Amino acid sequence: MKITTKLSVLFGLALLISSQAQAALIQFTLDGEVTNAALDNPFNLTVGANITASGVFESSTITAGSTAGITLIDFSSSINNMEINVGNTTYTDADDIGDGGVIFFNNGLIDGLTYFNDTFDSADTFGIFSNDFVGTGIAGNWIASSYSVTTVPLPAAAWLFISGLLSLSVFSRRKRIL
């Protein structure tokens, strides 16, 4: 076997092994609906308004809970990030008292999200407990059917780099033949 062919095979195997060793990044969104809102709430929300939790987590950070069938994603991990848009306010996992919220699943179905923040303004708090959320002057429920996930695709730069390496191996082979 020629050296170029050997290099191509080794490069292909290395690429295959490295892609299997990495966990997938997954984007998620979850919507909630405000069911109770005081007129003077600091979020400027009314009944029927939506809030949204969204972010990215790495599939390898999904862990089993202490109860059978329960799994969770912990956003205190530096790999994972989440933000929650509540009217005119955006909270991040870094704002959570526990350094990040947690999403719970029960037998593969979303079961709730925990998050608590009182650092934005001591008078304005926002917390999520299981499938309900409550904030200063607002309350509501998460809409479990709105939970969606998509994998984060391999960046175009990676594909360009891989095709460039393959092109170099082809040109190297042609040069040796001449």
C-alpha positions as CSV (number, residue, x, y, z in Angstrom):
1,M,0.0,0.0,0.0
2,K,1.4,3.4,-1.0
3,I,2.2,5.9,1.8
4,T,-0.5,8.4,0.6
5,T,-3.1,5.6,0.9
6,K,-1.8,4.7,4.3
7,L,-2.0,8.3,5.5
8,S,-5.6,8.7,4.1
9,V,-6.7,5.5,5.9
10,L,-5.0,6.6,9.2
11,F,-6.5,10.1,8.9
12,G,-10.0,8.6,8.3
13,L,-9.7,6.3,11.3
14,A,-8.5,9.2,13.5
15,L,-11.4,11.3,12.4
16,L,-13.9,8.5,13.0
17,I,-12.5,7.7,16.5
18,S,-12.3,11.4,17.5
19,S,-15.9,12.0,16.4
20,Q,-17.2,9.1,18.4
21,A,-15.2,10.1,21.5
22,Q,-16.8,13.6,21.7
23,A,-20.2,14.1,23.2
24,A,-22.8,15.9,21.1
25,L,-23.8,19.5,21.9
26,I,-27.6,19.8,22.1
27,Q,-29.6,23.0,21.9
28,F,-32.9,23.2,23.7
29,T,-35.9,25.5,24.2
30,L,-38.8,25.3,26.7
31,D,-41.7,27.7,26.8
32,G,-43.8,28.6,29.8
33,E,-47.1,30.6,30.1
34,V,-47.9,33.2,32.7
35,T,-51.2,32.3,34.4
36,N,-51.2,35.0,37.1
37,A,-49.7,38.5,36.8
38,A,-49.9,41.6,39.0
39,L,-50.4,44.8,37.2
40,D,-47.2,46.3,38.6
41,N,-44.9,43.2,38.1
42,P,-41.3,44.2,37.3
43,F,-41.2,41.9,34.3
44,N,-44.0,43.8,32.5
45,L,-45.8,40.6,31.7
46,T,-49.6,39.9,31.5
47,V,-51.6,36.7,31.8
48,G,-51.0,34.6,28.7
49,A,-47.5,36.0,28.0
50,N,-44.7,33.5,27.4
51,I,-41.3,33.0,29.0
52,T,-38.6,30.9,27.4
53,A,-35.7,28.9,28.7
54,S,-33.1,28.0,26.2
55,G,-29.5,26.9,26.0
56,V,-27.0,24.3,25.1
57,F,-25.9,21.2,27.0
58,E,-23.4,18.4,26.3
59,S,-25.0,15.0,26.0
60,S,-22.3,13.4,28.3
61,T,-23.6,15.6,31.2
62,I,-27.0,13.9,31.4
63,T,-26.9,12.0,34.6
64,A,-29.2,9.5,36.4
65,G,-31.2,10.9,39.3
66,S,-31.6,9.2,42.7
67,T,-35.0,7.8,41.7
68,A,-35.5,5.1,39.0
69,G,-36.5,6.7,35.6
70,I,-35.3,10.2,36.6
71,T,-32.4,11.8,34.6
72,L,-31.2,15.3,34.9
73,I,-29.1,18.0,33.2
74,D,-27.1,20.2,35.6
75,F,-26.3,23.6,34.3
76,S,-23.7,24.3,37.0
77,S,-21.3,22.5,34.6
78,S,-19.1,25.0,32.7
79,I,-19.9,23.1,29.4
80,N,-23.7,23.7,29.8
81,N,-25.4,27.1,29.6
82,M,-29.0,28.3,29.9
83,E,-30.8,31.5,29.8
84,I,-34.4,32.3,30.8
85,N,-36.2,35.2,29.2
86,V,-38.8,36.6,31.5
87,G,-40.4,39.7,29.9
88,N,-37.7,42.4,29.9
89,T,-35.3,40.4,32.0
90,T,-32.8,37.7,31.0
91,Y,-31.4,35.3,33.6
92,T,-28.5,33.0,33.0
93,D,-27.4,29.9,34.7
94,A,-24.6,31.9,36.3
95,D,-27.3,34.0,38.1
96,D,-28.8,31.0,39.8
97,I,-28.1,30.7,43.5
98,G,-26.9,27.1,43.0
99,D,-24.6,28.2,40.1
100,G,-27.0,26.9,37.5
101,G,-30.5,25.4,37.1
102,V,-31.4,21.7,36.6
103,I,-33.8,20.2,34.0
104,F,-35.4,16.9,35.2
105,F,-36.8,14.1,33.0
106,N,-39.0,11.3,34.1
107,N,-38.7,8.2,31.8
108,G,-37.5,10.5,28.9
109,L,-40.2,13.1,29.3
110,I,-39.5,16.6,30.7
111,D,-40.6,16.7,34.3
112,G,-39.5,20.2,35.4
113,L,-36.8,22.7,35.8
114,T,-35.3,24.2,39.0
115,Y,-33.8,27.6,39.1
116,F,-33.8,30.4,41.7
117,N,-32.4,33.9,41.4
118,D,-32.5,36.8,43.8
119,T,-29.3,38.6,42.8
120,F,-30.8,40.7,40.0
121,D,-32.6,42.9,42.5
122,S,-33.4,41.9,46.0
123,A,-36.9,43.1,45.5
124,D,-37.4,41.2,42.2
125,T,-37.0,37.4,42.4
126,F,-37.6,34.6,39.9
127,G,-37.7,30.9,40.7
128,I,-38.7,27.7,39.1
129,F,-39.8,24.7,41.0
130,S,-40.6,21.6,39.0
131,N,-43.2,22.4,36.4
132,D,-44.3,25.8,37.9
133,F,-42.5,29.1,37.9
134,V,-43.0,32.1,40.1
135,G,-41.5,35.6,40.1
136,T,-42.2,38.9,41.8
137,G,-45.8,39.5,40.7
138,I,-46.1,36.6,38.2
139,A,-46.7,32.9,38.3
140,G,-47.2,30.3,35.5
141,N,-46.5,26.8,34.2
142,W,-44.0,25.3,31.8
143,I,-45.5,23.8,28.6
144,A,-44.0,20.4,28.5
145,S,-45.0,19.8,24.9
146,S,-43.0,22.9,23.9
147,Y,-39.7,21.3,24.9
148,S,-37.5,20.8,21.8
149,V,-33.9,19.8,21.2
150,T,-31.6,20.0,18.1
151,T,-28.0,18.8,17.8
152,V,-25.4,21.5,17.1
153,P,-23.9,20.7,13.7
154,L,-20.2,20.4,13.0
155,P,-19.0,23.9,12.1
156,A,-18.3,24.6,8.4
157,A,-14.7,25.4,9.3
158,A,-14.2,21.8,10.3
159,W,-15.6,20.5,7.0
160,L,-13.4,22.9,5.1
161,F,-10.3,21.8,7.1
162,I,-11.0,18.1,6.5
163,S,-11.5,18.7,2.7
164,G,-8.3,20.8,2.6
165,L,-6.3,17.9,4.2
166,L,-7.8,15.4,1.7
167,S,-6.9,17.7,-1.2
168,L,-3.4,18.1,0.0
169,S,-3.0,14.3,0.1
170,V,-4.3,14.0,-3.5
171,F,-1.9,16.7,-4.7
172,S,1.0,15.1,-2.8
173,R,0.2,11.8,-4.5
174,R,0.1,13.4,-8.0
175,K,3.4,15.2,-7.4
176,R,5.2,11.9,-6.6
177,I,3.8,10.2,-9.7
178,L,5.2,13.0,-12.0
